[in-house]
Amino acid sequence: MLKKSHWQYGQPGSRRNPNTAIQFLHGDNEQETQIGFEFPPKIPKTPNAINFRDFTKSYESLKFDKVFQHVEFRQMTVKSPPVKRPDWTNSEGRAGVRRKDVYYFFRWLSKKKSVESIIHLIVEDGHGISHSDEAIEESLKDFNIEILDWRKPDLDPMTLQNACKNSDLREVHLWWDGNNAVLRAWSEPDGLVKITTLQVIHLHETKKNIESSHRTKARIESFKTRIREHRAKVLQPLECHHYEPYEQHTSRPQGQMPTEQTEQRARIDPYQWLSVMDRFADGIASLEPLECFPVDEYLNHPSLPVELRKDVKVALIDDDVNFMHKSLAENMDGGKSFDREYDDGYRPGPREPFHGSATGHGTCMAYMIRRVCPRVKIFGCRLNVLRGNVDGKASFTAKSAADAVEYAVARKFDIISISWTVQLQKDEKHDNSADISRLENAISLVTATGILVFCSAPDIGRASKETLESYYPFGCKRSSTDLFKIGAAKADGVSFAWMGHEEIVNYILPGHKVAPREADNLPEEDDTPKTGSSVATALASGLAALSIHCVRLAAIYNIYTNKRDDLSVNETTVRAIKRFPAMKETLAILCSNNDEKQTRDRNLRVENFFKRPGDTMDNKDVSEEEKWKQVVNIARDLVSYKTLTQTTI
């Protein structure tokens, strides 16, 4: 019988699943080293067309172990492969008759990410034109593979032998269209039995088999007999398992978070708020170093204090982010999945990958954060998405929410953005009170460490205080005064009706029919205007990140230009604005009358604060020196001397 490797997952009696394996290999795993990879992260209904250059740019930041527990490549095509033709294609490009798309990804894993071994490999290759035998051999030759499931029907046994020359292959999955000649080729003395390390064969019928079940069964039994006879002459017997055709699962149904509504109409963005911030953000993104700055890496130069070399980091806790979104490629800084491990009865495996959004909600939230702060670094935390609500919308489990926030406590993020709520349930069928308690405790710990937390209103209308407090983390009582609670406003500044009473939130921001910028659209993304406090929360997180980044830029400017008097913005100022008291004062500056306690208006009015600097920074006739001075002035105004003296650093 086959002895189970300690790497195996999802099988009865297996010793390590992906999460315990990570803990075993990397402990706390502060570097977020990955031991698995699935791409595309969502199982597509039709093959995705992938721009390979965009892919490498989007996934550059991920850190990989040399040994992978699992790799899965789903249906896709490469529309922009590397310029250089693979060495094994001839000058006439004959290899192009069949596909070689996945070859580029395997080469990337080997050459760019230094992956050497793959325990369990799955490649979807059964729809449309399959990969050429050469492509398969060239893809796999640099890896040591233990379990191979390349789903090309009727795969040539010589191709398997050549592809796995450097592998300790112990299990292979074969996909069979019903041709008896293929069964005979697989079971001949020069076929699969020559792979000396092979212990188990999994034979899968496809739906193309037109023979009767009786004849099919007879052919398979004959195949097993030949395998046993030929293998017994040289090595220990091979195990053979047969699987009848089955329906492959597609991706989870689409949906959206409870605090978001999609407007099915023409894209209109009337917000002056967004126009002002878009212009200022463009100015920040295009800011060039001055002549007195270091030539290379002026934002991360070794001469700077450590605090100033740190990018602003936001942990986005949601259904995660599409790393291939062209507007987010340079902003995504890894992630972690807190989704459930899945086992659909056939294909056990790891948690859903963190680099793909289950519904598109997380991608939208990441985009809104980056829209306001183009230099932000975003770490995606993927929650477990639930379906089945009466209204058809998606929601998260309290357990995964608690897991994610507990994780964030130990990871020195500057901001945590939470654009959702989970309702407390305490009845016979559903009781999540234990996980809600964990979530509240984790929020308390996060705020105690100084991390800024932005969370959205539940958008349930004018509800009682008791009802509102049953939605978490919005309703967290112990941390109520240490959270930034955000609601949605319409274009005229009036709060969104479903948000309820304006008094329940600290600030309101655009959250009604908010559309992406024209240049940031992707054809495959849902670019219709979005409504809800979730959108406003992401914008608020982005505004906080931008404020921190401006203060950081000003401190860097003052160091390089030798302006270091007591009133100048410096590294102490940067540390201060990352704490709740200073950020609260900063946001209060943007409210009417500069004091939210003295007015019922909770709009964060950026127009008077960022419009003129944005116009200046967008002016091509203005010198780079003057643009930097605009940033320095904003930073000085954002963090007052009073705030600095009152903030515990």
C-alpha positions in Angstrom: 0.0 0.0 0.0 1.0 3.6 -0.6 2.7 5.2 2.4 1.4 8.7 3.0 3.9 11.5 2.8 3.9 14.0 5.7 3.3 16.6 3.0 -0.1 15.2 1.9 -3.1 17.2 2.7 -6.8 16.6 2.7 -6.5 12.8 2.9 -7.7 10.7 5.9 -4.9 10.4 8.4 -2.8 13.0 6.7 -0.4 14.7 9.1 -0.1 18.1 7.6 -2.6 20.5 5.9 -1.2 23.6 4.2 -1.5 25.7 7.3 0.2 23.3 9.7 2.9 22.8 7.0 3.6 26.5 6.9 3.8 26.7 10.6 6.1 23.6 10.7 8.4 25.1 8.0 8.3 28.8 8.7 7.0 29.2 12.2 5.2 32.6 12.6 6.0 33.2 8.9 6.5 36.9 9.1 7.8 37.0 5.5 4.6 35.4 4.3 6.5 32.7 2.4 4.1 30.8 0.2 4.1 27.0 -0.3 1.3 26.9 -2.8 0.1 28.7 -5.8 -3.2 28.7 -7.8 -3.7 30.7 -10.9 -6.1 32.2 -12.0 -7.3 32.5 -8.4 -10.9 32.0 -9.4 -12.0 29.0 -11.5 -13.1 30.7 -14.8 -16.2 29.7 -16.7 -14.2 30.5 -19.9 -10.4 30.6 -20.2 -8.9 33.8 -19.1 -6.6 35.7 -21.4 -3.6 36.7 -19.3 -1.1 39.4 -20.1 2.1 37.7 -18.9 4.0 41.0 -18.4 1.2 42.3 -16.2 1.2 39.0 -14.3 4.9 39.1 -13.5 4.6 42.7 -12.4 1.6 41.9 -10.2 3.1 38.9 -8.5 6.7 40.2 -8.1 6.3 40.8 -4.4 5.3 37.2 -3.4 7.9 35.2 -1.6 8.0 31.4 -2.4 9.5 28.4 -0.7 11.7 26.2 -2.8 9.3 23.3 -2.1 5.7 23.8 -3.0 3.0 21.7 -1.5 0.5 22.4 -4.3 0.3 24.2 -7.6 -2.8 24.5 -9.8 -3.0 26.2 -13.1 -6.6 26.6 -14.3 -7.9 27.3 -17.8 -6.2 30.3 -19.4 -4.3 31.6 -22.4 -1.3 34.0 -22.6 -1.9 36.9 -24.9 1.4 38.7 -24.2 4.1 36.1 -23.7 7.8 37.1 -23.3 9.4 38.4 -26.5 12.0 35.6 -26.6 10.7 32.4 -28.3 11.2 29.2 -26.2 14.4 27.4 -27.2 12.5 24.3 -28.1 10.4 25.9 -30.8 11.8 26.0 -34.3 12.1 29.0 -36.6 8.7 28.3 -38.2 6.9 28.2 -34.9 5.5 24.7 -35.5 5.1 24.3 -31.7 2.4 27.0 -31.8 -0.1 24.6 -33.4 -0.7 23.5 -29.9 -0.6 25.6 -26.8 2.4 26.5 -24.7 0.8 29.0 -22.4 1.5 27.3 -19.1 5.2 26.9 -20.0 5.8 30.6 -19.3 4.4 30.2 -15.7 6.5 27.2 -15.0 9.6 29.0 -16.2 8.7 31.9 -14.0 8.4 29.6 -11.0 11.7 28.0 -11.7 13.9 31.0 -12.9 12.3 33.9 -11.1 11.0 32.3 -7.9 13.5 29.5 -7.5 10.9 26.8 -6.9 12.5 23.3 -7.2 9.9 20.8 -6.0 6.1 20.5 -6.3 4.4 17.9 -4.2 1.0 18.0 -6.0 0.6 19.6 -9.5 -2.7 20.2 -11.3 -3.0 21.7 -14.8 -6.4 22.1 -16.4 -5.9 21.2 -20.1 -9.0 19.4 -21.2 -10.9 22.2 -23.0 -10.2 23.5 -26.5 -6.6 23.1 -27.8 -4.4 21.3 -25.4 -0.7 21.9 -24.7 1.8 20.3 -27.0 3.9 17.4 -25.7 7.0 19.5 -26.0 5.4 22.2 -23.9 4.6 19.7 -21.2 8.1 18.3 -21.2 9.8 21.7 -21.1 7.4 22.9 -18.4 8.2 20.1 -16.0 11.8 19.2 -16.6 13.2 21.5 -14.0 11.0 20.3 -11.1 10.8 17.4 -8.8 7.1 16.4 -8.9 5.5 13.8 -6.7 1.8 13.8 -7.7 1.1 14.9 -11.3 -2.4 15.7 -12.6 -2.0 17.2 -16.0 -5.5 17.1 -17.4 -4.7 16.6 -21.1 -6.7 13.7 -22.4 -4.8 10.7 -23.7 -1.4 11.9 -22.6 1.5 10.2 -24.3 3.4 7.9 -21.9 6.7 8.9 -23.4 5.9 12.5 -22.7 5.3 11.6 -19.1 8.6 9.8 -18.9 10.5 12.6 -20.5 8.8 15.3 -18.4 9.4 13.5 -15.1 13.0 12.4 -15.6 14.1 14.6 -12.7 11.0 13.8 -10.6 10.3 11.2 -7.9 6.9 10.7 -9.4 4.8 8.5 -7.1 1.2 9.3 -8.3 -0.1 10.2 -11.8 -3.7 11.1 -12.9 -4.5 10.1 -16.4 -7.5 11.5 -18.3 -8.9 9.1 -20.9 -11.3 9.8 -23.8 -12.2 6.1 -24.2 -9.7 5.1 -26.9 -8.5 1.6 -26.2 -5.2 2.2 -28.0 -4.3 4.8 -25.4 -4.9 2.3 -22.6 -2.7 -0.2 -24.3 0.1 2.4 -24.8 -0.1 3.3 -21.1 0.1 -0.3 -20.0 2.8 -1.6 -22.4 6.3 -2.6 -21.0 7.7 0.7 -22.4 4.8 2.7 -21.0 4.1 3.9 -17.4 5.7 0.9 -15.8 9.1 2.2 -16.8 8.6 5.1 -14.3 10.3 3.3 -11.5 9.1 5.6 -8.7 5.5 5.4 -9.7 3.2 3.8 -7.1 -0.4 4.8 -7.9 -2.3 5.5 -11.1 -5.6 7.4 -11.1 -7.6 6.8 -14.3 -10.3 9.4 -15.0 -12.9 8.9 -17.8 -13.9 12.0 -19.7 -17.3 12.6 -21.2 -16.0 11.9 -24.7 -16.0 8.1 -24.1 -18.8 6.8 -26.4 -18.4 3.1 -25.5 -20.9 1.2 -23.4 -20.2 0.9 -19.7 -19.8 -2.9 -20.1 -17.1 -2.6 -22.8 -15.4 0.3 -20.9 -15.2 -1.8 -17.7 -13.7 -4.7 -19.6 -11.1 -2.5 -21.2 -10.1 -1.0 -17.8 -9.8 -4.4 -16.2 -7.6 -5.5 -19.0 -5.5 -2.3 -18.6 -5.1 -3.0 -14.8 -4.1 -6.6 -15.5 -1.4 -5.6 -18.0 0.0 -2.9 -15.7 0.2 -5.5 -12.8 1.8 -8.1 -15.0 4.4 -5.9 -16.6 5.3 -4.1 -13.4 5.6 -7.3 -11.3 8.4 -8.4 -13.6 10.6 -5.5 -12.5 9.2 -3.8 -9.4 6.5 -3.8 -6.7 2.9 -3.7 -8.1 1.2 -0.5 -9.1 -2.2 0.6 -7.6 -4.8 1.6 -10.1 -8.0 3.5 -9.4 -10.7 4.3 -11.9 -13.1 7.3 -11.8 -16.2 7.8 -14.0 -16.9 11.1 -15.6 -17.9 13.9 -13.2 -19.1 17.5 -13.4 -16.2 19.8 -12.6 -17.0 22.5 -10.2 -17.1 26.1 -11.4 -16.4 29.2 -9.4 -18.6 30.3 -6.6 -21.6 32.4 -7.6 -21.1 36.1 -7.8 -22.3 38.5 -5.1 -21.4 41.5 -3.1 -20.9 42.5 0.5 -23.9 43.6 2.6 -22.7 47.3 2.7 -22.4 47.7 -1.1 -25.0 48.1 -3.8 -24.2 48.1 -7.5 -25.9 50.7 -9.7 -26.9 49.2 -13.1 -26.8 52.4 -15.1 -24.4 54.7 -17.0 -21.2 55.6 -15.2 -21.6 59.1 -13.7 -19.2 60.5 -11.1 -20.4 63.9 -10.0 -18.2 64.2 -6.9 -16.1 67.3 -6.5 -14.5 65.4 -3.6 -13.3 62.7 -5.9 -12.1 65.1 -8.6 -10.1 67.1 -6.1 -8.5 64.0 -4.6 -7.8 62.4 -8.0 -5.9 65.5 -9.1 -3.9 65.7 -5.9 -3.2 61.9 -5.9 -1.9 62.2 -9.5 0.5 65.0 -8.3 1.8 62.8 -5.5 2.3 59.8 -7.9 4.2 61.9 -10.4 6.4 63.8 -7.8 10.1 63.7 -8.9 13.1 63.8 -6.6 15.0 67.1 -6.4 18.7 67.5 -7.4 19.8 67.5 -3.8 18.1 64.1 -3.2 20.0 60.8 -3.6 20.0 59.5 -7.2 18.5 56.1 -6.4 15.8 55.0 -3.9 15.4 58.4 -2.3 12.3 57.2 -0.4 14.2 54.2 1.0 17.8 55.5 1.2 20.0 54.1 4.0 20.7 57.6 5.2 17.1 58.1 6.2 15.8 57.1 9.7 14.1 53.7 9.6 10.7 55.2 10.3 10.9 57.3 7.1 11.9 54.3 4.9 8.7 52.5 5.6 5.9 52.6 3.1 2.4 53.2 4.4 0.9 49.7 4.9 -2.9 49.0 4.9 -4.3 45.6 5.8 -7.5 45.2 3.8 -9.7 42.6 5.4 -12.3 41.5 2.8 -12.8 38.8 0.2 -9.4 39.8 -1.1 -8.1 41.4 -4.3 -7.5 40.6 -7.9 -3.7 41.0 -8.1 -4.0 41.3 -11.9 -6.0 44.6 -11.7 -3.7 46.9 -13.7 -4.2 49.8 -11.2 -3.1 47.7 -8.2 -0.1 45.8 -9.6 2.4 48.0 -7.8 0.4 48.4 -4.6 -0.3 44.8 -3.5 2.1 43.6 -0.9 1.2 40.0 -0.3 -1.7 38.6 1.6 -3.1 35.7 3.6 -6.2 33.6 3.2 -8.6 33.0 6.2 -11.1 31.2 4.0 -12.1 27.7 4.8 -10.1 24.8 3.5 -12.2 23.1 0.9 -12.9 19.4 0.1 -15.5 18.9 -2.6 -15.4 15.1 -2.4 -12.9 14.8 -5.2 -10.2 17.5 -4.9 -9.1 18.3 -1.4 -6.8 21.2 -1.0 -5.8 24.5 0.6 -7.7 27.6 1.5 -8.9 29.7 -1.4 -6.0 31.9 -2.6 -5.6 35.4 -1.3 -4.7 36.9 -4.7 -8.2 36.6 -6.2 -11.5 38.3 -5.1 -14.5 36.0 -4.5 -17.0 38.6 -5.5 -15.0 41.6 -6.7 -15.8 43.6 -3.5 -12.2 43.4 -2.1 -10.8 44.5 -5.4 -13.1 47.5 -5.5 -12.1 48.4 -1.9 -8.4 48.1 -2.7 -8.9 50.3 -5.7 -10.6 53.0 -3.7 -7.8 53.0 -1.2 -5.1 53.2 -3.9 -7.2 55.8 -5.8 -6.7 58.3 -2.9 -3.1 57.2 -1.9 -1.3 55.9 -5.0 1.9 55.0 -3.1 0.2 52.8 -0.5 1.1 49.2 0.1 -1.9 46.9 0.6 -1.9 43.5 2.3 -5.0 41.4 1.5 -6.6 39.3 4.1 -9.2 37.0 2.5 -12.3 36.1 4.6 -14.6 33.1 4.3 -17.5 34.2 2.1 -21.0 32.9 2.8 -23.9 32.7 0.5 -27.6 31.9 1.0 -29.0 35.2 2.4 -32.5 35.9 1.4 -31.4 38.9 -0.7 -28.7 36.8 -2.4 -25.9 38.9 -1.1 -22.6 37.6 0.3 -21.4 37.9 3.9 -18.4 36.8 6.0 -18.1 34.3 8.8 -17.4 35.7 12.3 -14.7 33.1 12.7 -12.7 34.1 9.7 -13.1 37.8 10.7 -11.7 37.1 14.1 -8.9 35.0 12.7 -7.9 37.9 10.3 -8.0 40.6 12.9 -6.1 38.5 15.4 -3.4 37.9 12.7 -3.3 41.7 12.1 -2.4 42.4 15.7 1.1 41.0 15.3 1.8 42.4 11.9 2.8 46.1 12.1 0.2 47.6 9.7 -0.4 51.3 9.9 -4.1 51.0 9.0 -6.7 48.2 8.9 -9.6 48.8 6.5 -12.9 46.9 7.3 -15.7 47.5 4.8 -18.2 45.0 6.2 -20.1 44.0 9.3 -20.9 40.6 10.8 -24.1 40.4 12.9 -24.1 38.7 16.3 -26.3 35.6 16.2 -27.4 33.6 19.3 -30.1 31.1 18.4 -30.4 27.4 18.2 -29.4 27.1 14.5 -26.8 29.8 14.4 -24.6 30.9 17.3 -21.5 32.9 16.5 -21.2 34.6 19.8 -17.8 33.0 20.7 -16.3 34.2 17.4 -17.8 37.6 17.8 -16.2 37.8 21.3 -12.9 36.9 19.7 -13.4 39.6 17.1 -14.1 42.2 19.7 -11.1 41.2 21.8 -8.9 41.3 18.7 -10.2 44.8 17.8 -9.4 45.9 21.3 -5.8 44.6 21.0 -5.4 46.2 17.6 -6.4 49.6 18.8 -4.3 49.3 21.9 -1.2 48.7 19.7 -1.9 52.0 17.9 -3.0 50.6 14.6 -5.7 52.8 12.9 -8.9 50.9 12.3 -11.6 52.2 9.8 -14.9 50.3 9.8 -18.1 50.8 8.0 -21.7 51.4 9.2 -23.9 48.3 8.6 -26.3 50.2 6.2 -29.5 48.8 7.7 -31.4 52.1 7.9 -32.6 53.9 11.0 -32.2 51.1 13.5 -32.2 51.2 17.3 -28.9 51.5 19.1 -29.2 47.9 20.4 -29.6 46.6 16.8 -26.7 48.7 15.5 -24.5 47.4 18.3 -25.2 43.8 17.2 -23.1 44.5 14.0 -19.4 44.0 14.4 -16.8 45.5 14.5 -19.0 48.6 14.2 -20.7 47.7 17.4 -17.6 47.0 19.5 -18.3 48.6 22.8 -14.8 48.5 24.4 -13.1 50.0 21.4 -16.0 52.3 20.4 -14.0 55.5 21.0 -10.8 54.2 19.3 -12.3 53.3 15.9 -13.1 55.4 12.9 -16.7 54.6 12.0 -17.5 55.6 8.5 -20.7 56.2 6.6 -21.7 57.0 3.0 -22.6 60.4 1.7 -24.3 61.4 -1.6 -22.8 63.9 -4.0 -24.6 66.8 -2.3 -23.0 65.9 1.1 -26.2 64.4 2.5 -25.8 61.1 4.2 -26.9 57.9 2.4 -30.4 57.0 3.6 -29.6 53.4 4.4 -26.7 54.5 6.6 -29.3 55.6 9.2 -28.8 58.4 11.7 -25.7 60.4 10.9 -24.8 60.5 14.6 -23.8 56.9 14.6 -20.6 57.5 12.6 -17.6 59.7 13.0 -17.3 60.8 9.4 -19.1 60.5 6.1 -17.4 60.3 2.7 -18.6 59.7 -0.9 -20.4 56.4 -1.0 -23.2 56.8 -3.5 -22.8 55.8 -7.2 -19.0 56.0 -7.0 -17.5 55.0 -10.3 -13.9 54.2 -11.1 -11.8 56.6 -13.1 -12.1 56.1 -16.8 -8.4 55.1 -17.2 -8.6 52.5 -14.5 -11.3 50.3 -16.0 -10.7 46.7 -16.9 -13.0 45.0 -19.3 -13.4 41.9 -17.1 -14.0 43.9 -13.9 -17.4 45.2 -12.8 -17.0 48.9 -13.4 -20.5 50.0 -12.6 -20.9 52.7 -9.9 -20.9 51.4 -6.3 -23.0 52.5 -3.4 -22.6 51.9 0.3 -20.6 52.7 3.5 -18.1 50.1 2.4 -17.0 52.4 -0.4 -16.8 55.4 1.9 -14.7 53.3 4.4 -12.1 52.4 1.7 -11.9 56.1 0.7 -11.4 57.1 4.3 -8.6 54.5 4.7 -7.0 55.9 1.6 -7.3 59.4 2.9 -5.6 58.4 6.2 -2.8 56.6 4.2 -2.4 59.7 2.0 -2.1 61.9 5.1 0.6 59.7 6.6 2.4 59.6 3.2 2.4 63.4 2.9 3.9 63.8 6.4 6.5 61.2 5.5 7.4 63.0 2.3 7.7 66.3 4.1 10.0 64.7 6.7 12.2 63.3 3.9 12.3 66.7 2.2 13.4 68.4 5.4 16.3 65.9 5.9 17.6 66.2 2.4 17.3 70.0 2.4 18.7 70.3 6.0 15.6 71.9 7.5 15.5 70.3 10.9 14.3 73.0 13.3 11.9 72.1 16.2 8.9 73.1 14.2 9.7 71.1 11.1 8.0 67.9 10.2 10.3 64.9 11.1 10.2 61.2 11.9 8.6 61.9 15.3 5.7 63.6 13.4 5.4 60.5 11.2 5.1 58.2 14.2 2.6 60.6 15.7 0.2 60.7 12.8 0.1 56.9 12.7 -1.6 56.9 16.1 -5.3 57.4 16.8 -5.1 60.8 18.6 -3.1 62.5 15.9 -5.2 61.0 13.1 -8.4 62.1 14.8 -7.1 65.6 15.0 -6.0 65.4 11.3 -9.5 64.3 10.1 -11.2 66.9 12.4 -9.3 69.6 10.5 -11.1 68.5 7.4 -14.5 68.7 9.0 -16.6 72.0 9.1 -15.5 74.3 11.9 -12.5 72.0 12.4 -14.3 70.4 15.4 -16.7 67.5 14.8 -18.1 68.0 18.4 -19.4 71.4 17.5 -21.2 70.6 14.4 -23.6 67.9 13.1 -21.7 68.0 9.8 -19.5 64.9 9.6 -18.3 65.4 6.0 -14.6 65.2 5.5 -14.3 68.3 3.2 -11.1 67.9 1.2 -11.9 70.7 -1.3 -10.6 73.6 0.7 -7.5 71.7 1.8 -6.3 69.8 -1.2 -7.8 71.6 -4.2 -5.2 74.4 -4.6 -2.2 72.2 -3.9 -3.6 69.7 -6.4 -4.0 72.3 -9.1 -0.4 73.5 -8.4 1.0 70.0 -8.6 -0.9 69.3 -11.8 0.6 72.4 -13.4 3.5 71.6 -15.8 4.8 75.1 -15.5 5.4 74.8 -11.8 8.8 73.8 -10.6 9.4 70.5 -8.8 10.7 72.5 -5.8 7.4 74.3 -5.5 5.4 71.1 -5.7 7.5 69.7 -2.8 6.8 72.8 -0.8 3.0 72.2 -1.3 3.4 68.8 0.2 5.5 70.2 3.1 2.8 72.8 3.8 0.1 70.3 3.8 2.0 68.0 6.2 2.6 70.9 8.6 -1.1 71.7 8.6 -2.2 68.1 9.1 -0.3 67.5 12.3 -0.4 70.4 14.8 2.2 71.1 17.5 -0.5 70.6 20.1 -1.2 67.1 18.7 2.5 66.2 18.8 2.9 67.2 22.4 -0.2 65.2 23.5 0.5 62.0 21.6 2.4 59.2 23.3 5.1 58.0 20.9 
